[in-house]
Amino acid sequence: MARSSEMSSTSEERLKEVCGRIAAAARAADREPSDVALIAVSKTVEVPEILPVLEAGHRQFGENRVQEAKRKWPALKARFPDALLHLVGPLQSNKAKEAVELFDAIHSIDRPKIARAIADEMTKRGKQLALFVQVNTGEEPQKAGVLPKDTAGFVSMCRDELKLEISGLMCIPPVDEEPAVHFAFLAKFAGELGLKGLSMGMSDDFETAIDFGATHVRVGSAIFGMRTTC
């Protein structure tokens, strides 16, 4: 649920608050705050609302859709060339070329066709992206992600056959389940696979995710306010 201060606070103030909460959660978990990357998820947020966060010095952002990012980010990256853009939503193979061109990281690799398309495009462009395999930890039929039982084999295929460097795992816990269970599972699984990156935790649970080792938290509404569109 949105905090009551959202209506009166600015995005810069909310960003500062989130950064403070990340630092506190990291220290409570005996971790360095710098070990946790904050991805400000700007889906459905327009350029005038993104600019103040960029101007405040933040440089890592997330988008859910390639087409929306393509509309907003080329001009923003021209102004802020050190900005890093993460694709945190599902990717279709026919959007792989645009995704590799625009994004610096993809958190939603979840099937061979996507992995192959990304590998081909990175080779063509001579560009390396940070890649995360999305795991459907709740085994929800409506949700993207590799099933847990298939994840080890999928990661091996990406590494051995496609020569992809996989940075880590990503998950989105079911909304009606305790996220800590899923974060603990993902952290254990990543360790078994020799992966250091853990993309987990959103506005309502990023502090819990940090306690379980999240290296990337994806925070949208706590920075930009509640969305009025999906």
C-alpha distance (Angstrom), angle and dihedral (degrees) to the residues before:
residue distance angle dihedral
M1 . . .
A2 3.79 . .
R3 3.77 118.2 .
S4 3.82 115.2 -110.5
S5 3.82 90.2 -121.6
E6 3.80 92.5 63.8
M7 3.77 95.3 90.4
S8 3.82 94.1 54.3
S9 3.81 101.4 33.3
T10 3.78 126.7 80.1
S11 3.77 126.9 -124.7
E12 3.81 89.2 -109.6
E13 3.81 90.5 55.2
R14 3.78 92.0 46.8
L15 3.81 90.1 48.5
K16 3.80 90.3 52.9
E17 3.81 90.5 48.9
V18 3.82 92.8 49.8
C19 3.81 91.1 48.4
G20 3.79 89.2 51.7
R21 3.79 91.5 50.2
I22 3.81 90.9 49.0
A23 3.80 91.1 51.2
A24 3.80 92.1 48.6
A25 3.82 92.8 47.5
A26 3.81 91.3 48.4
R27 3.79 93.1 50.5
A28 3.80 90.9 46.9
A29 3.81 87.5 55.6
D30 3.83 91.5 48.1
R31 3.79 90.8 -109.9
E32 3.78 133.7 125.4
P33 3.83 113.9 -104.9
S34 3.81 88.2 -135.5
D35 3.82 88.7 64.4
V36 3.82 90.0 69.3
A37 3.81 118.2 73.6
L38 3.79 115.7 -152.6
I39 3.80 112.5 -143.2
A40 3.81 108.2 -163.7
V41 3.79 102.4 -148.5
S42 3.79 107.4 -142.6
K43 3.80 100.6 178.3
T44 3.82 111.1 148.0
V45 3.82 88.3 6.3
E46 3.78 114.4 121.7
V47 3.80 127.3 -135.2
P48 3.84 96.6 -99.0
E49 3.81 88.8 57.7
I50 3.81 94.0 45.2
L51 3.80 95.2 49.2
P52 3.83 97.0 70.3
V53 3.81 90.5 54.8
L54 3.81 91.0 49.9
E55 3.78 90.5 46.2
A56 3.81 89.0 51.5
G57 3.80 86.9 62.3
H58 3.80 102.3 -100.8
R59 3.78 113.7 140.2
Q60 3.84 110.8 176.2
F61 3.80 118.3 81.6
G62 3.77 136.9 168.1
E63 3.80 133.0 -146.4
N64 3.80 130.1 -172.9
R65 3.80 100.4 -153.0
V66 3.78 131.3 45.6
Q67 3.80 94.2 -144.6
E68 3.78 94.1 51.9
A69 3.80 91.4 47.7
K70 3.81 90.7 48.1
R71 3.79 89.3 55.7
K72 3.80 95.4 50.0
W73 3.77 112.2 25.8
P74 3.84 111.3 54.2
A75 3.80 90.2 69.0
L76 3.81 92.3 42.0
K77 3.81 91.9 49.8
A78 3.79 89.6 49.6
R79 3.81 88.1 58.6
F80 3.81 95.2 38.2
P81 3.82 105.8 30.1
D82 3.80 93.2 173.7
A83 3.81 92.4 60.6
L84 3.81 114.6 117.6
L85 3.79 119.7 -146.5
H86 3.80 123.3 -155.1
L87 3.81 124.9 -164.5
V88 3.80 103.7 -141.4
G89 3.80 99.0 167.5
P90 3.82 133.3 72.7
L91 3.80 118.4 -64.3
Q92 3.78 127.9 -147.2
S93 3.80 116.7 -147.7
N94 3.81 91.6 -123.8
K95 3.81 88.3 61.6
A96 3.81 94.3 52.3
K97 3.81 94.6 101.0
E98 3.79 93.3 52.3
A99 3.80 91.6 42.6
V100 3.79 93.9 54.1
E101 3.79 90.6 45.3
L102 3.81 94.8 51.7
F103 3.81 108.7 27.6
D104 3.79 133.0 67.7
A105 3.80 95.4 -160.4
I106 3.80 137.4 20.6
H107 3.79 118.8 -155.2
S108 3.80 98.6 -178.8
I109 3.81 108.7 67.1
D110 3.79 102.0 144.5
R111 3.81 112.6 146.8
P112 3.80 139.4 36.5
K113 3.81 95.1 -109.6
I114 3.80 91.6 56.9
A115 3.80 93.0 43.6
R116 3.81 91.7 51.5
A117 3.79 93.2 47.1
I118 3.80 91.5 50.2
A119 3.81 92.1 46.5
D120 3.82 91.0 50.9
E121 3.80 93.6 48.6
M122 3.80 94.2 46.7
T123 3.81 89.4 51.8
K124 3.81 92.1 48.9
R125 3.80 92.8 49.3
G126 3.79 97.1 36.6
K127 3.79 88.1 -128.5
Q128 3.80 128.7 136.0
L129 3.78 120.0 -150.7
A130 3.79 128.2 -170.2
L131 3.81 104.7 -109.2
F132 3.78 128.9 -158.6
V133 3.79 126.4 -172.7
Q134 3.79 111.9 -133.4
V135 3.80 112.2 -135.6
N136 3.80 120.2 -159.0
T137 3.79 92.7 -141.6
G138 3.81 92.9 174.0
E139 3.81 92.1 48.6
E140 3.80 89.1 -131.1
P141 3.83 111.9 174.2
Q142 3.81 93.2 -145.9
K143 3.80 94.8 51.4
A144 3.79 130.1 83.5
G145 3.77 120.9 -121.2
V146 3.79 141.7 88.4
L147 3.79 115.0 -76.2
P148 3.81 112.0 -111.7
K149 3.80 92.3 -115.4
D150 3.81 90.4 56.4
T151 3.79 99.3 41.3
A152 3.80 101.0 88.1
G153 3.80 91.3 50.7
F154 3.79 92.0 46.1
V155 3.81 92.9 50.5
S156 3.81 89.5 48.7
M157 3.81 90.6 51.3
C158 3.81 90.9 50.6
R159 3.78 91.9 49.2
D160 3.79 102.0 38.2
E161 3.79 104.5 31.7
L162 3.79 102.4 29.0
K163 3.82 97.3 29.1
L164 3.79 90.6 -133.1
E165 3.77 120.1 160.6
I166 3.80 104.8 -133.3
S167 3.80 112.0 -154.4
G168 3.78 97.8 -166.0
L169 3.78 149.4 -63.4
M170 3.80 131.9 -64.0
C171 3.80 131.7 -160.2
I172 3.79 141.4 177.4
P173 3.83 108.7 -156.4
P174 3.81 119.6 -139.4
V175 3.80 110.3 -88.8
D176 3.79 93.1 -125.0
E177 3.80 97.7 49.6
E178 3.78 134.2 76.7
P179 3.82 105.3 -91.0
A180 3.81 93.3 -151.0
V181 3.81 90.2 70.1
H182 3.79 90.9 55.8
F183 3.80 94.1 43.2
A184 3.80 91.0 51.5
F185 3.80 90.5 48.6
L186 3.80 93.4 49.2
A187 3.81 92.5 47.6
K188 3.80 92.2 50.6
F189 3.80 91.5 45.9
A190 3.81 92.8 49.5
G191 3.79 90.1 51.0
E192 3.78 91.4 52.4
L193 3.82 89.7 51.7
G194 3.79 93.7 46.8
L195 3.80 93.1 -114.4
K196 3.80 121.3 143.3
G197 3.80 101.2 -171.6
L198 3.80 120.2 90.4
S199 3.80 116.4 -178.8
M200 3.79 103.1 -170.3
G201 3.76 139.7 123.8
M202 3.80 131.0 62.1
S203 3.81 135.7 -163.6
D204 3.80 95.9 -60.0
D205 3.79 99.5 41.9
F206 3.81 111.8 19.2
E207 3.81 93.1 115.9
T208 3.80 90.1 56.5
A209 3.79 89.5 47.8
I210 3.80 91.0 52.6
D211 3.79 89.6 52.8
F212 3.82 87.7 57.7
G213 3.79 94.5 48.1
A214 3.81 107.0 -87.7
T215 3.80 111.8 174.2
H216 3.82 93.8 -175.3
V217 3.81 125.3 34.0
R218 3.80 120.4 -168.6
V219 3.81 109.0 -145.2
G220 3.78 122.9 175.3
S221 3.79 119.0 146.0
A222 3.82 94.4 36.7
I223 3.81 86.8 63.1
F224 3.81 106.0 28.5
G225 3.80 99.1 27.7
M226 3.77 129.9 -115.6
R227 3.81 114.6 -36.3
T228 3.77 120.7 -119.0
T229 3.80 92.5 -161.4
C230 3.82 132.5 45.0
